[in-house]
Amino acid sequence: MVVVLRLPAYLSEPEPEEPPDPPTWPIDQLTLELDLAQDRRSDPGPFRARQLRLHAAAGHLIATVLEALNGQRPLRQLLHTKLTEAVHRRLAAQLRRARPGHPHRLRTVHVCEPAAGVIEASGTITLGPRVRAVTARIETTPRGWLCTSFAIL
């Protein structure tokens, strides 16, 4: 049974209790010490830093292609610098069929690296009130990142 004592406000605070002694573990047993005060966001580490760079590269390339589909930049500007010829032809045909209206807006991007020098990205875009999926395969070349596959589903 615990007895609670209510003290008047004008009395001083009670002395804090001493913390109990830590348990003594057997000497041959391993213990785990966790440093929970360390902030991991300040130093992301090499793997996380690489993931952030890949995510930024994929997001930038997808956003650039969407700008071309919105008419904010000429699609031919991306040929041989950001897109392969096959992707350029398919997007040009899609652009000819497109009716003016709502612009494409990038919402989310998810990235994975299935092989060295290859990024596969997926994400969501809005096209007016509709939400659609977008996928891209981006490969590295001596000139930089080149989109070898792009589709709006």
GUBA-161272 format. One line per 5 residues: number of its first residue (from 0); for each residue z, y, x of N, C-alpha, C. Coordinates in nm, 4 decimals. Each point is the difference from the previous one (the first is absolute). Layout:
NUM> Z/Y/X/Z/Y/X/Z/Y/X  ...;
// end
This chain:
0> 0.0000/-0.1160/0.0842/0.0000/0.1160/-0.0842/0.0000/0.1233/0.0895  -0.0872/0.0960/-0.0337/-0.0132/0.1218/0.0769/0.0647/0.1130/-0.0782  0.0816/0.0762/0.0700/0.0662/0.1137/-0.0624/-0.0729/0.1261/0.0437  -0.0413/0.0798/-0.0948/-0.0694/0.1250/0.0287/0.0982/0.1129/-0.0209  0.0113/0.0821/0.0996/0.0910/0.1130/-0.0044/-0.0797/0.1271/-0.0158;
5> 0.0318/0.0774/-0.0994/-0.0697/0.1260/-0.0203/0.0853/0.1095/0.0601  -0.0573/0.0692/0.0994/0.0726/0.1055/0.0685/-0.0423/0.1354/-0.0545  0.0908/0.0945/-0.0027/-0.0388/0.1346/-0.0426/-0.0975/0.0605/0.0999  -0.0798/0.0944/-0.0448/-0.1041/0.0592/0.0827/0.0558/0.0799/0.1163  0.1187/0.0508/-0.0093/0.0531/0.0836/0.1073/0.0561/-0.0808/0.1148;
10> 0.0124/-0.1296/-0.0136/0.0482/-0.0813/0.1105/-0.1153/-0.0303/0.0961  0.0316/-0.0249/0.1227/-0.1040/-0.0280/0.0994/-0.0628/-0.1362/-0.0277  -0.1170/-0.0166/0.0590/-0.0719/-0.1267/-0.0141/0.0773/-0.1109/0.0700  -0.0038/-0.1199/-0.0542/0.0690/-0.1101/0.0674/-0.0735/-0.0368/0.1287  0.0721/-0.0530/0.0936/-0.0567/-0.0426/0.1270/-0.0968/-0.1154/-0.0248;
15> -0.1158/0.0025/0.0651/-0.0921/-0.1118/-0.0188/0.0558/-0.1264/0.0643  -0.0334/-0.1120/-0.0610/0.0463/-0.1276/0.0542/-0.0795/-0.0339/0.1256  0.0639/-0.0677/0.0908/-0.0676/-0.0462/0.1204/-0.0961/-0.1122/-0.0387  -0.1208/0.0003/0.0563/-0.0906/-0.1104/-0.0316/0.0536/-0.1298/0.0591  -0.0263/-0.1079/-0.0669/0.0493/-0.1278/0.0524/-0.0723/-0.0353/0.1299;
20> 0.0645/-0.0763/0.0816/-0.0613/-0.0457/0.1241/-0.1181/-0.0906/-0.0331  -0.1081/0.0113/0.0779/-0.1133/-0.0881/-0.0260/0.0400/-0.1450/0.0251  -0.0616/-0.0898/-0.0723/0.0345/-0.1402/0.0207/-0.0400/-0.0445/0.1402  0.0730/-0.0881/0.0537/-0.0325/-0.0534/0.1322/-0.0861/-0.1240/-0.0192  -0.1187/0.0049/0.0587/-0.0932/-0.1110/-0.0128/0.0202/-0.0958/0.1164;
25> -0.0332/-0.1232/-0.0185/0.0054/-0.0925/0.1135/-0.0936/0.0486/0.1110  0.0373/-0.0229/0.1209/-0.0749/0.0514/0.1144/-0.1390/-0.0609/0.0087  -0.0187/-0.1223/-0.0404/-0.1306/-0.0637/0.0128/-0.0927/0.0307/-0.1184  0.0419/0.0824/-0.0955/-0.0831/0.0328/-0.1155/-0.0742/0.1314/0.0242  -0.1276/0.0031/-0.0376/-0.0807/0.1213/0.0161/0.0307/0.0966/-0.1134;
30> -0.0041/0.1274/0.0303/0.0189/0.1017/-0.1030/-0.1223/0.0899/-0.0016  -0.0272/0.0577/-0.1133/-0.1136/0.0889/-0.0180/0.0526/0.1414/-0.0179  -0.0470/0.0902/0.0862/0.0400/0.1393/-0.0111/-0.1191/0.0790/-0.0515  0.0168/0.0667/-0.1118/-0.1056/0.0802/-0.0600/0.0297/0.1474/0.0195  -0.1019/0.0722/0.0438/0.0131/0.1452/0.0128/-0.0704/0.0605/-0.1206;
35> 0.0736/0.0198/-0.1082/-0.0590/0.0508/-0.1229/-0.0200/0.1507/0.0029  0.0561/0.0674/0.0953/-0.0130/0.1451/0.0076/-0.1322/0.0412/0.0639  -0.0719/-0.0909/0.0641/-0.1242/0.0335/0.0684/-0.1080/0.0302/-0.1034  -0.0698/0.1102/0.0178/-0.1071/0.0404/-0.0905/-0.1317/-0.0542/0.0539  -0.0597/-0.0941/-0.0696/-0.1225/-0.0648/0.0464/-0.1243/0.0840/-0.0297;
40> 0.0088/0.0984/-0.0890/-0.1164/0.0804/-0.0325/-0.0401/0.0915/0.1149  0.0921/0.0360/0.0865/-0.0333/0.0917/0.1086/-0.0870/-0.0674/0.1063  0.0163/-0.1290/0.0247/-0.0803/-0.0720/0.0974/-0.0601/-0.1219/-0.0691  -0.1244/0.0108/-0.0494/-0.0556/-0.1092/-0.0790/-0.0330/-0.1250/0.0793  -0.0111/0.0070/0.1298/-0.0353/-0.1171/0.0788/-0.1504/-0.0138/0.0075;
45> -0.0486/-0.0790/0.0941/-0.1451/-0.0080/0.0212/-0.0752/-0.0651/-0.1154  0.0564/-0.1033/-0.0631/-0.0706/-0.0668/-0.1094/-0.0124/0.0924/-0.1201  0.1101/0.0644/-0.0371/-0.0017/0.0903/-0.1152/-0.0888/0.1214/0.0272  0.0011/0.0506/0.1230/-0.0855/0.1139/0.0341/-0.1474/-0.0386/-0.0133  -0.0352/-0.1216/0.0423/-0.1389/-0.0462/-0.0140/-0.0374/-0.0134/-0.1467;
50> 0.0897/-0.0548/-0.0822/-0.0265/-0.0126/-0.1430/-0.0225/0.1367/-0.0634  0.0785/0.0987/0.0404/-0.0167/0.1350/-0.0535/-0.1352/0.0598/0.0403  -0.0434/-0.0249/0.1241/-0.1306/0.0492/0.0441/-0.1141/-0.0675/-0.0763  0.0102/-0.1319/-0.0213/-0.1028/-0.0717/-0.0759/-0.0047/0.0490/-0.1440  0.1164/0.0214/-0.0590/0.0086/0.0493/-0.1371/-0.0647/0.1384/-0.0097;
55> 0.0276/0.0862/0.0952/-0.0577/0.1343/-0.0007/-0.1519/-0.0054/0.0173  -0.0495/-0.0859/0.0894/-0.1439/-0.0111/0.0225/-0.0708/-0.0505/-0.1254  0.0561/-0.1021/-0.0645/-0.0610/-0.0545/-0.1208/0.0048/0.1017/-0.1140  0.1121/0.0658/-0.0168/0.0117/0.1001/-0.1056/-0.0967/0.1149/0.0194  -0.0164/0.0438/0.1247/-0.0928/0.1095/0.0288/-0.1434/-0.0410/-0.0295;
60> -0.0386/-0.1203/0.0406/-0.1370/-0.0444/-0.0229/-0.0288/-0.0169/-0.1491  0.0917/-0.0596/-0.0743/-0.0200/-0.0177/-0.1443/-0.0070/0.1361/-0.0687  0.0874/0.0917/0.0383/-0.0019/0.1340/-0.0600/-0.1312/0.0716/0.0304  -0.0550/-0.0189/0.1199/-0.1270/0.0625/0.0373/-0.1144/-0.0547/-0.0850  -0.0024/-0.1312/-0.0220/-0.1038/-0.0604/-0.0844/0.0145/0.0504/-0.1439;
65> 0.1214/0.0123/-0.0490/0.0207/0.0505/-0.1360/-0.0445/0.1456/-0.0123  0.0181/0.0789/0.1054/-0.0492/0.1382/-0.0015/-0.1522/0.0014/-0.0140  -0.0679/-0.0923/0.0675/-0.1452/-0.0085/-0.0114/-0.0404/-0.0416/-0.1416  0.0732/-0.0937/-0.0586/-0.0310/-0.0426/-0.1369/0.0292/0.1106/-0.1017  0.0932/0.0884/0.0324/0.0315/0.1123/-0.0887/-0.0987/0.1155/0.0169;
70> -0.0872/-0.0061/0.1023/-0.0938/0.1073/0.0246/0.0561/0.1107/0.0870  0.1144/-0.0202/0.0610/0.0615/0.1019/0.0839/-0.0575/0.0006/0.1418  -0.0706/-0.1048/0.0377/-0.0661/-0.0063/0.1305/-0.1232/-0.0885/-0.0165  -0.1044/0.0234/0.0804/-0.1189/-0.0850/-0.0116/0.0284/-0.1410/0.0535  -0.0504/-0.0986/-0.0718/0.0232/-0.1390/0.0400/-0.0681/-0.0304/0.1322;
75> -0.1132/0.0641/0.0274/-0.0716/-0.0266/0.1263/0.0822/0.0418/0.1214  0.0985/0.0871/-0.0214/0.0870/0.0427/0.1098/0.0817/-0.1169/0.0555  0.0243/-0.1019/-0.0832/0.0833/-0.1127/0.0399/-0.0792/-0.1142/0.0633  -0.1322/0.0032/-0.0130/-0.0832/-0.1080/0.0517/0.0098/-0.0062/0.1519  0.0219/-0.1179/0.0526/0.0107/-0.0315/0.1426/0.1265/0.0546/0.0661;
80> 0.0747/0.0862/-0.0664/0.1257/0.0454/0.0585/0.1183/-0.0644/-0.0688  -0.0125/-0.0239/-0.1314/0.1091/-0.0612/-0.0745/-0.0442/-0.1234/-0.0783  -0.1290/-0.0094/-0.0344/-0.0507/-0.1084/-0.0852/-0.1152/-0.0735/0.0674  -0.0105/-0.1295/-0.0305/-0.1188/-0.0746/0.0416/-0.1134/0.0347/-0.0958  -0.1230/-0.0380/0.0365/-0.1148/0.0313/-0.0854/0.0097/-0.0692/-0.1353;
85> 0.0470/-0.1242/-0.0031/0.0095/-0.0733/-0.1269/0.0993/0.0677/-0.0948  0.1134/0.0412/0.0521/0.0996/0.0683/-0.0837/-0.0551/0.1343/-0.0464  -0.0700/0.0703/0.0882/-0.0582/0.1290/-0.0352/-0.1011/-0.0152/-0.1134  -0.0883/-0.1003/0.0083/-0.1002/-0.0211/-0.1062/0.0660/-0.0307/-0.1341  0.1029/-0.0869/0.0019/0.0673/-0.0358/-0.1242/0.0715/0.1211/-0.0614;
90> 0.0656/0.0810/0.0825/0.0678/0.1188/-0.0517/-0.0998/0.1052/-0.0474  -0.1156/0.0119/0.0674/-0.1027/0.0946/-0.0439/-0.0541/-0.0398/-0.1368  -0.0216/-0.1303/-0.0216/-0.0454/-0.0463/-0.1309/0.1065/0.0264/-0.1065  0.1249/-0.0216/0.0336/0.1098/0.0267/-0.0935/0.0081/0.1495/-0.0310  -0.0242/0.0825/0.0987/0.0058/0.1451/-0.0182/-0.1145/0.0481/-0.0891;
95> -0.1179/-0.0631/0.0113/-0.1130/0.0377/-0.0863/0.0272/-0.0362/-0.1460  0.0701/-0.1115/-0.0235/0.0305/-0.0432/-0.1366/0.1183/0.0759/-0.0609  0.0805/0.0616/0.0826/0.1233/0.0639/-0.0475/-0.0311/0.1223/-0.0848  0.0800/0.0161/-0.1038/-0.0092/0.1192/-0.0835/0.1083/0.0973/0.0447  -0.0319/0.1289/-0.0007/0.1041/0.0958/0.0398/0.1164/-0.0066/-0.0968;
100> 0.1143/0.0212/0.0501/0.1193/-0.0082/-0.0837/0.1237/0.0100/0.0840  0.0857/-0.0970/-0.0171/0.1282/0.0023/0.0697/-0.0161/-0.0413/0.1459  0.0678/0.0677/0.0906/-0.0083/-0.0396/0.1415/0.0887/-0.1213/0.0295  -0.0383/-0.0732/0.1038/0.0812/-0.1116/0.0487/0.1189/0.0572/0.0766  0.1181/-0.0537/-0.0228/0.1184/0.0435/0.0759/0.0719/-0.1235/0.0522;
105> 0.0281/0.0001/0.1278/0.0692/-0.1114/0.0636/0.1480/0.0043/-0.0340  0.0542/-0.1123/-0.0464/0.1424/-0.0073/-0.0348/0.0797/-0.0766/0.1047  -0.0374/-0.1244/0.0265/0.0750/-0.0830/0.0939/-0.0962/-0.0694/0.0960  0.0522/-0.0351/0.1161/-0.0760/-0.0765/0.0995/0.0926/-0.1065/0.0574  -0.0512/-0.1214/0.0106/0.0727/-0.1112/0.0618/-0.0906/-0.0573/0.1081;
110> 0.0565/-0.0289/0.1157/-0.0799/-0.0379/0.1155/0.0514/-0.1301/0.0595  -0.0930/-0.0843/0.0454/0.0371/-0.1164/0.0803/-0.1025/-0.0123/0.1123  0.0386/-0.0690/0.1039/-0.0864/-0.0185/0.1167/-0.0202/-0.1505/0.0201  -0.1067/-0.0582/-0.0599/-0.0200/-0.1447/0.0108/-0.0429/-0.0456/0.1384  -0.0617/0.0895/0.0769/-0.0419/-0.0321/0.1368/0.0072/0.1278/0.0821;
115> -0.0016/-0.0164/0.1289/0.0062/0.1176/0.0873/-0.1248/0.0849/-0.0215  0.0201/0.1284/-0.0238/-0.1117/0.0916/-0.0204/-0.0571/0.0006/-0.1393  0.0668/-0.0646/-0.0963/-0.0475/-0.0055/-0.1381/0.1138/0.0419/-0.0925  -0.0304/0.0911/-0.0909/0.0972/0.0412/-0.1012/-0.0576/-0.0342/-0.1363  0.0784/-0.0618/-0.0836/-0.0378/-0.0190/-0.1390/0.0959/0.0834/-0.0832;
120> -0.0576/0.0908/-0.0775/0.0805/0.0926/-0.0785/-0.0296/-0.0189/-0.1476  0.1019/0.0174/-0.0794/-0.0157/0.0008/-0.1448/0.0852/0.1135/-0.0533  -0.0323/0.0427/-0.1184/0.0772/0.1090/-0.0561/-0.0399/0.0262/-0.1432  0.0532/0.1071/-0.0533/-0.0334/0.0403/-0.1357/-0.0501/0.1433/0.0020  -0.0934/0.0273/-0.0903/-0.0519/0.1348/-0.0167/0.0032/0.0330/-0.1484;
125> 0.0001/0.1277/-0.0306/-0.0130/0.0419/-0.1389/-0.1385/0.0598/-0.0177  -0.0573/-0.0287/-0.1118/-0.1299/0.0530/-0.0383/0.0178/0.0510/-0.1424  0.0459/0.1246/-0.0109/0.0374/0.0526/-0.1310/0.1270/-0.0683/-0.0456  0.0009/-0.0527/-0.1229/0.1208/-0.0686/-0.0486/0.0103/-0.1459/0.0459  -0.1057/-0.0508/0.0640/-0.0013/-0.1409/0.0410/0.0526/-0.0170/0.1410;
130> 0.0628/-0.1135/0.0228/0.0445/-0.0382/0.1341/-0.0832/-0.1199/0.0418  -0.0591/0.0074/0.1191/-0.0853/-0.1081/0.0489/0.0437/-0.0397/0.1395  -0.0430/-0.1169/0.0410/0.0329/-0.0513/0.1335/-0.1135/0.0324/0.0956  0.0355/0.0188/0.1255/-0.0988/0.0235/0.1047/0.0336/-0.0932/0.1165  -0.1043/-0.0574/0.0617/0.0196/-0.0861/0.1166/-0.0954/0.0447/0.1103;
135> 0.0415/-0.0209/0.1227/-0.0838/0.0364/0.1139/0.0320/-0.0907/0.1183  -0.1022/-0.0286/0.0768/0.0179/-0.0704/0.1265/-0.0487/0.0944/0.1087  0.0856/0.0264/0.0949/-0.0284/0.0989/0.1032/0.0129/-0.0692/0.1357  -0.1024/0.0134/0.0820/-0.0002/-0.0634/0.1319/-0.0119/0.1067/0.1068  0.0568/-0.0287/0.1150/-0.0057/0.0958/0.1094/-0.1271/-0.0216/0.0816;
140> -0.0583/0.1088/0.0430/-0.1196/-0.0015/0.0844/0.0267/0.0942/0.1175  -0.0874/0.0025/0.0974/0.0208/0.0959/0.1099/0.0010/0.1456/-0.0473  -0.0653/0.0286/-0.1151/-0.0022/0.1371/-0.0524/0.1188/0.0310/-0.0894  0.0776/-0.0997/-0.0376/0.1141/0.0211/-0.0892/-0.0011/-0.1016/-0.1136  0.0711/0.0309/-0.1086/0.0098/-0.0899/-0.1141/-0.1276/0.0100/-0.0842;
145> -0.0529/-0.1170/-0.0425/-0.1218/-0.0064/-0.0787/0.0252/-0.0876/-0.1214  -0.0285/0.0514/-0.1196/0.0220/-0.0736/-0.1246/-0.1161/-0.0948/-0.0215  0.0276/-0.1304/-0.0045/-0.1045/-0.1004/-0.0174/-0.0060/-0.0517/-0.1431  0.1017/0.0288/-0.0808/-0.0003/-0.0409/-0.1401/0.0858/0.0987/-0.0781  -0.0513/0.0438/-0.1159/0.0731/0.0947/-0.0836/-0.0355/-0.0304/-0.1445;
150> 0.1005/-0.0115/-0.0847/-0.0269/-0.0278/-0.1416/0.1075/0.0643/-0.0863  -0.0470/0.0551/-0.1113/0.0914/0.0475/-0.1040/-0.0100/-0.1008/-0.1129  0.1099/-0.0636/-0.0318/0.0004/-0.1079/-0.0990/0.0418/0.0504/-0.1365;
// end
